[in-house]
Amino acid sequence: MIVQMTSGATTQQIDHVVERATAMGFDTLLNVGTDKTVVAILGSRTGEVSTDVFAVLAGVDTVTRIMKPYKLASREFHKELSLVPLGGLDVGGERLVMIAGPCAVESETQMLRAAEAVKAAGANALRGGAYKPRTSPFAFQGLAEDGLDILARARAETGLPVVTEVVDPHHVEQIVRYADVLQVGARNMQNYTLLREVGRSGHTVILKRGLSSTINEWLTAADYILAEGNDRVILCERGIRTFETSTRFTLDVSSIAVVKRYSHLPVIVDPSHAAGHFRYVPTLARAAVAAGADGLIVEVHPNPEEALSDGIQSLTFENFDQLMAELRPIARAVGRELSSASEQDKVGVV
């Protein structure tokens, strides 16, 4: 249930709504806007309570029952589009955010070369996995804390904020000491213990869509993070599993439009995992930007042939530089901008 307060409602009136909801056994979360405050009344029993219970309280403007399974991620709770800080940019703003780097951290030399190259091309953040959830237990699983230390050094050298995946709730406290953004991968989208833990961290979170998840399930998963008081959530469409086998996954471009309609959260796209092959990555990236994505996360490797993870879908430095050049006119055509190499000299750490 969403309680929208009147413009100019007093702190005492807002507190009274919260106290009434708490007394009835509900949780609450506030969205304090520039003009009005919105109170989300949360709990499994909200459907049993009449909206009149809150509509009669002083300072209340309207009370709306949200029928969708997700609440805090909805536009009904937060009408304005959310802006999530990343480095010197806001994800969801006019400037598109480009996150690039290898799938996995393999060595300091590899990461430093990648960081310098993607920054020179105009990327705003560096990606790299220190912990790798692989389909096979015998595949490369990452360098763990040694990989995190390498990422931190790459950030110190280039000023690029670091994005890395977290796969275990017990790793969150460790990873936040090194990384600026926590990525929850597709396999963990419904790992609710992990979602709560990254929510409590207060760190910016990229939440990837599960490979067989609906948009409703994706946004409801985001609610787990938001419910912990962490509003720094970025959604990431990375393709879903369908009957088609010519690509690794099927990029659901329509999800960008749906998310923009029903949620206030920014959404970026991972064309690398959707494509599964470097030849298709530029096409999917261009389509995502044209469809209104707020940014991209792209795999780029110094030598994809020698990559320990996802080499076939990784771009070379030259290919990434060309992709950035191709994306700029598309971004301008839809009212967005991409950073240039010269602007990246001003990048600062979160």
N, C-alpha and C positions, 0 to 999 in steps of 0.2 A: 504494500500500500504506500502511495506517495502523498505526503502532506505538503502542499505548497503554502507557505506563509505569505501574508500580505506584504506589500512593500512598506518598509518601516516597522515591521513587527519587532517588538522589544525582546531583549534577551530573556526576560521573565516569561513571556508568552511562549517562546521557543522551548525553554526549559520545561514549561508545564506540559507541552505536548510530549516531550521525551519522557518525563516522569509518568505520565498517564500510560504511555506505551510500555514502559518498563514494569509498571505495577501489574500490567496484564500479561506479563511474561514474554514480551517481544524484545528483540534487539533493535537498535536504531543506528542510523548513520546520517550525518549532516552533510549537505552540499551547500556551502555558503557562497552565494553568488554576489555580484556587484549590486544587484537590485533586490533580490529575494533569496530567502533561505528555504531549502527543500529538505524535509525530513523523510527518510526512508524507514518505514515500519516493516521489520523483517521477522519472519517466523512461519512455521508450517500451518499455524492456525489463523493467519490473517484473513483467509477466505470465510472464516466463521464469524468474523466481527463486522458489524455494520460500519460503513464509512461515516455514519452520523456520529459515532462515538467521538471522532476527532473533528468533524466538521463544525460542531457546536462550540468548540473551544475558541477563546479570544485570540485574535491574530491569525486565524486560519483562513486562507482564501479558498482553496479547493482541495478535495481529497479524491485520489484516483486509485483504483485497484489495477495493478499490473497483472495481466493475464499470462504474459510470457514467462518462461521458466527463469530467465535471467532478469535481475532487477537493477543492480548497481551499474551494470554495463549499458543500460538502456538510455535512450534519449529522453524518456519520460522522467528519469531521475536527474539527468544532467543534460539540459537542452543544448547548451553550447558545446561545440567540439572541443575536446581536451587537447592541450598542448603538453607534450612530454619532453622535458629538457634532455638533450644529448650533446655534450660539448658546448659549443656556442650556439647551437641551433635548437629549435623546438620542433620535435616530430609532430606533424599535423599542421605545420605552418605553411607559408608560401614556398619555402625552399625545401626541395626534396632531400632526404637523407640517404646517403650511400654508405653502406657498411660492406667492407670487402676484406678478403684475406683467405688464407688456407683453411681447409676443413679442420685439419689437426695441426697442433704445434709439434714440429719434428726436431727442430734445432734452433739455436739462437740466430745463426746465420740466415736460415730460411725465413724466420719471422721478421728480422730486421730488413732484409731485402724486400719482402712483401710489403711491410709497413711503409717503407720509403716510396715504393712504386705506386701503391694505391693512393697514398697521399698526394704524390705528384700528379696523378690523374684526376684528383678532385674528390676522393673519398673523404667522408667525415668521421669514420670510426673504423677500427680494426677488429676483425673477427678471427677467432682461432680456438680450437677445442683442446683443452688440457685433459678433460675426462671425456671419453668417447663411448657412447652406448652403441655397440655394434651388434648386428644380427647374429654373427658367429662369435662364440666365446674365444675362438682362436685368432680372431682378427686383432689388429693393433688397437689397443684400448686407451692410448694417450699417455702423456708423461706425468700426469697428476700435478703435484705441487711444483715440480721442476718446470713443467709447462707454464704454470701460472707465473712463476718468477720470470720466465722468458717474456711473457706477455707484458709484464710490468716494465721490463727493461725496454721493450719496443715502444711502449707508451712514453717512457722518459725520453727516448731518443727523438720521437716524432711529434709528441703532443696529442696523438690520436687517442680518444677514449677506447677502452677495450671491451669487447663483447665476447663472453664465453659461456658455454653450456654448463648447467648444473644438473646432475642426474640423481643425486642422493640428498635427502634433507640434512644429513649430517655434514655435508660438504659446504653448506651455505655460509656458515660463519667463517670458514677458511677462505672461500672464494671472494667474498665481499672485501677482503683485505687487499685483493689484487685487481679485481675487475670493476668496471664502472656500470656494466649492464649484465644482468643474469638472463641467460636464454633457457627457456624451458622447451625442450624438443618435442616433436610430434608424439614420440612414444610415451612421453610423460604428461601429456596434456590433461589427463584425468588421474594423475597421481596427486590426490587431494592433500596428502600429508606434505608433499613437496610444495604444492601451491600455497598452502598456508604459511610454510616456512619462508618462502621468498617474499610473501606478502608482509610478514613481520620484519623482514630485513630493511624495508624502506627503500631498497635499491630499485632502480629502473629495471623492469622485466619485459622481455620479449617472449610472448606466449605463442608458440607455433600451433597451428591447427593440426589435430590428430589426423592420421592418414585415412581413417574411415569415419570421421566425425562430422556431424551436421553443424551448420552455423549456430543453431540454438545451443548445442552441446559445447561448442567453442566459447560462446559468449557466457554461458553458465559457468564454465571453468574459470573465466576471467573474474567472475564474481567472487570466487574463493580468495583471490589475491586482493581485490578491492575491499572485501569484507574485513580484511585485517588492517584497513586504514591506509593502504598503499595505493595511491591513485596514479602512479607512474607506470602504466601498463600500455604496451604496444602489442597489437595483434600482428601475426605473421601468417599469411597464406602461403603454403609451400606445396600445394598439389594434394589431391586425394586419390585413393585407390579406386580404379574403375576397371571395366573389362578390357580397356585398351592397353596394349603392351608395347607399342612403338616408342613410348616415352616411359621414364621411370614411374611418374605419376601423371595425373591429368590436372593441369593448372586450372583452378576454378576462378576465372577472371570475374565471373558474375558475383562472387563473394565480396569483392571490393565494393560494388554498388550496394549490395544488401547491408553490409556492415555500416556503410556511410549513412544509410537510411535509418537503421534501427539502433545504432550505437554511437556514443560520443567518442569512443576510443580510436586513436589513429591506427591505420593498418598498412603494413609494408608487405612486400612479396619476395619470396625466395625462388627465383627462376632456376637456380642450379639444381636443387633437389627435385623440382617439378620436371625438368627436362631430362636429367640423368645423362646428358651428353652435351659437351661444350658447343656443338654446332647449333643447338636449339636455344641456348641460353639467351643470346641477344634478341631473338624474335620474341620470346616470352617477356623479357625485360621491357622491350619497347611497348608491348601490349599492356603490361601492368601500369606503366607510367601514363599511357593514353587513357586507361580506364579510371585513373584517379588515385592510384596508390600514393601513399605519403613517403615512400622510399623503397629501396631494394637492399637485400643482403645477398651478396654474390661471392662465390668461391673463386679465389685467384691464387695461383701457385707459381713460384719461380720456375719450376720444371714439372708440369703435370705428369709426365711419363714416370717420374720417380716418386710421386706422392704416395704416402702410406695409407691414405684414405681419400676416396672420391676423386681420383685423378682424372677420370674420364669426363667428369662434369665441370672441371676447373678451367678457368680462362688463364691464358698466359698474360704477362704484363702488357704486351702489345695489343692483345685482343680486348683487354679491359679498357685500355686507353681509347681504343677505337669505339667501344661501346659507349663510353662517356660522351664522346663527340657526337654520336648518333642520338643520344638521349636528350641533349640540350635543346634542339629545336622542337622536339616532341613536348618536352616540359613547358617550353614557352607557349606552345599552341594551346595547352590546357591551363594556362595561367600560373605555372610554377617555374621555379628556377633551380639550376644545379650549381654547386660551387665550382669555381675554376681552380686551377693549380695555384695561381697567385694568391687567391683568397685562403687557401689551405695553410699558407705560412702564418696565418693569424689564429689557427686552431689552438684552443686551450683545453686542458683536462677538466672533466666534470668535478 
